[in-house]
């Protein structure tokens, strides 16, 4: 599968405005060369390969990029205010399910799943989950034997993250794996 970055596209109003078009017609052009979207679709040399996937990619508030619209038919997407990428050689059966929501990395021109977001639970939830798993006594004994930073973390934190290095160290010291931590936090979220 090959990705082609077709650039960032911005809204603009042509001057002069094309005759016989509704006044609310939306226009977009590529930032790098001012190529008009409609010229890219219907011009002498179409921008896209006929059987490729065309995708809009939006920049999120944290500056990462996420694939949104995905279609073989370029007329079904409109890249105004976003990036447009083309996916050549896709062989799956459900392009939207496979590509929508992936992270696009312009610096490497690659697609990948977003890393999982940390799970946050309350102090009551984590304690209840440790009790239900039968791990609470061992966990609290570990904390009592640890330094003040760990003891303060356990005693005064009101929320706990599954990605917290203290949590990872404690669970590892007690013989639990990363999968055990995930299952603990999954349970805690339900309590």
C-alpha positions as CSV (number, residue, x, y, z in Angstrom):
1,X,0.0,0.0,0.0
2,X,1.4,3.4,-1.0
3,X,0.4,6.7,0.4
4,X,0.5,9.9,-1.7
5,X,0.2,13.2,0.3
6,X,-1.9,15.5,-2.0
7,X,-1.3,18.4,0.4
8,X,-3.2,20.8,2.5
9,X,-6.3,22.4,1.0
10,X,-7.9,25.7,2.0
11,X,-11.1,27.5,1.2
12,X,-11.0,30.4,-1.2
13,X,-13.3,32.4,-3.5
14,X,-12.3,32.6,-7.1
15,X,-12.0,36.1,-8.6
16,X,-13.8,36.5,-10.9
17,X,-16.5,34.1,-9.6
18,X,-17.4,31.5,-12.3
19,X,-20.7,32.5,-14.0
20,X,-23.8,30.3,-13.7
21,X,-22.7,28.8,-10.3
22,X,-24.7,29.3,-7.1
23,X,-23.3,32.0,-4.9
24,X,-22.8,29.5,-2.1
25,X,-20.6,27.1,-4.1
26,X,-17.6,26.0,-1.9
27,X,-14.1,26.1,-3.4
28,X,-10.9,24.7,-2.2
29,X,-7.3,24.9,-3.5
30,X,-4.1,23.2,-2.6
31,X,-1.7,25.4,-0.6
32,X,1.5,24.4,-2.4
33,X,0.4,25.3,-6.0
34,X,-3.1,26.8,-5.8
35,X,-4.6,23.8,-7.7
36,X,-8.4,24.2,-7.6
37,X,-10.2,21.1,-6.2
38,X,-12.6,21.0,-9.2
39,X,-9.7,21.2,-11.6
40,X,-8.0,18.4,-9.7
41,X,-11.2,16.3,-10.3
42,X,-12.3,17.3,-13.7
43,X,-9.3,18.9,-15.4
44,X,-7.2,17.7,-18.3
45,X,-4.9,15.7,-16.1
46,X,-6.9,14.3,-13.1
47,X,-5.0,14.4,-9.8
48,X,-5.9,10.9,-8.6
49,X,-5.5,7.4,-9.8
50,X,-9.0,5.9,-10.7
51,X,-8.9,3.0,-8.3
52,X,-7.1,4.6,-5.4
53,X,-8.7,5.6,-2.1
54,X,-9.1,9.3,-1.5
55,X,-9.0,10.5,2.1
56,X,-9.5,13.7,4.0
57,X,-7.1,14.0,7.0
58,X,-7.9,16.5,9.8
59,X,-5.5,18.0,12.2
60,X,-6.6,17.5,15.8
61,X,-6.0,20.0,18.6
62,X,-2.9,18.1,19.7
63,X,-1.4,18.6,16.2
64,X,-1.8,14.9,15.2
65,X,-3.6,14.1,12.0
66,X,-6.7,11.7,11.8
67,X,-8.2,10.1,8.7
68,X,-11.8,11.1,8.3
69,X,-13.6,10.6,4.9
70,X,-12.5,7.6,2.8
71,X,-13.8,6.8,-0.6
72,X,-12.7,5.6,-4.1
73,X,-14.9,8.4,-5.6
74,X,-13.1,11.7,-5.1
75,X,-16.3,13.6,-5.7
76,X,-17.6,12.2,-2.4
77,X,-14.9,14.0,-0.3
78,X,-14.1,17.7,0.0
79,X,-10.7,18.5,1.5
80,X,-11.4,22.2,2.5
81,X,-9.5,23.0,5.6
82,X,-7.6,19.7,5.8
83,X,-5.1,17.5,4.1
84,X,-5.9,15.0,1.4
85,X,-4.1,11.7,0.9
86,X,-4.4,9.0,-1.7
87,X,-4.0,5.4,-0.9
88,X,-2.8,3.2,-3.8
89,X,-2.9,-0.5,-3.7
90,X,-5.5,-1.0,-0.9
91,X,-6.6,-4.7,-1.1
92,X,-9.1,-4.8,1.9
93,X,-12.8,-5.2,1.7
94,X,-14.0,-2.3,3.8
95,X,-11.9,0.8,3.3
96,X,-13.8,3.0,5.7
97,X,-13.6,0.5,8.5
98,X,-9.9,-0.2,7.8
99,X,-8.6,3.4,7.4
100,X,-11.0,5.9,9.0
101,X,-9.8,7.0,12.4
102,X,-6.1,6.0,11.8
103,X,-3.4,8.5,12.6
104,X,-1.6,9.9,9.6
105,X,2.0,11.0,10.1
106,X,3.0,13.5,7.4
107,X,6.7,13.4,8.4
108,X,6.9,9.6,7.6
109,X,3.9,9.5,5.2
110,X,2.5,6.5,7.2
111,X,-0.8,5.4,8.7
112,X,-1.0,3.8,12.2
113,X,-3.6,3.3,14.9
114,X,-3.5,6.0,17.6
115,X,-1.9,4.9,20.8
116,X,-4.4,3.9,23.5
117,X,-5.5,6.7,25.8
118,X,-4.6,6.2,29.5
119,X,-7.4,4.9,31.6
120,X,-8.2,7.0,34.7
121,X,-10.0,5.6,37.7
122,X,-10.8,7.0,41.1
123,X,-9.1,6.0,44.3
124,X,-12.2,4.1,45.4
125,X,-12.4,2.3,42.1
126,X,-8.8,1.1,42.1
127,X,-9.1,-0.1,45.7
128,X,-12.3,-2.0,45.0
129,X,-10.8,-3.6,41.9
130,X,-7.7,-4.7,43.8
131,X,-10.0,-6.2,46.5
132,X,-12.1,-8.1,43.9
133,X,-9.0,-9.5,42.2
134,X,-7.6,-10.5,45.6
135,X,-4.5,-8.4,45.2
136,X,-5.2,-5.5,47.6
137,X,-3.4,-6.8,50.7
138,X,-0.2,-7.6,48.7
139,X,-0.4,-4.2,47.0
140,X,-0.9,-2.3,50.2
141,X,2.0,-4.2,51.8
142,X,4.2,-3.3,48.9
143,X,3.2,0.4,49.4
144,X,3.9,0.3,53.1
145,X,7.4,-1.0,52.4
146,X,8.1,1.5,49.7
147,X,9.6,5.0,50.0
148,X,7.5,8.1,50.9
149,X,6.9,9.1,47.3
150,X,5.1,5.8,46.7
151,X,3.2,6.0,50.0
152,X,2.1,9.6,49.3
153,X,1.0,8.6,45.8
154,X,-1.2,5.8,47.1
155,X,-2.5,7.8,50.1
156,X,-3.2,11.2,48.5
157,X,-3.9,10.5,44.9
158,X,-7.6,10.9,44.0
159,X,-7.2,9.4,40.5
160,X,-4.9,6.6,39.1
161,X,-3.8,6.0,35.6
162,X,-3.1,2.7,34.0
163,X,0.0,4.2,32.5
164,X,1.5,5.5,35.7
165,X,5.1,4.3,36.2
166,X,4.5,3.8,39.9
167,X,1.6,1.6,39.2
168,X,3.6,-0.4,36.6
169,X,6.5,-0.8,39.1
170,X,4.3,-1.9,41.9
171,X,2.4,-4.4,39.8
172,X,5.6,-5.8,38.2
173,X,7.2,-6.2,41.7
174,X,4.1,-8.2,42.7
175,X,4.5,-10.5,39.6
176,X,1.7,-9.0,37.5
177,X,2.0,-8.3,33.8
178,X,0.9,-5.3,31.7
179,X,-2.2,-7.4,30.7
180,X,-3.0,-7.7,34.5
181,X,-2.8,-3.9,34.8
182,X,-5.2,-3.5,31.9
183,X,-7.6,-6.0,33.3
184,X,-7.4,-4.3,36.7
185,X,-8.3,-0.9,35.3
186,X,-11.0,-2.4,33.0
187,X,-12.6,-3.9,36.1
188,X,-12.1,-0.6,38.1
189,X,-13.9,1.4,35.5
190,X,-17.0,-0.7,36.1
191,X,-17.1,-0.2,39.8
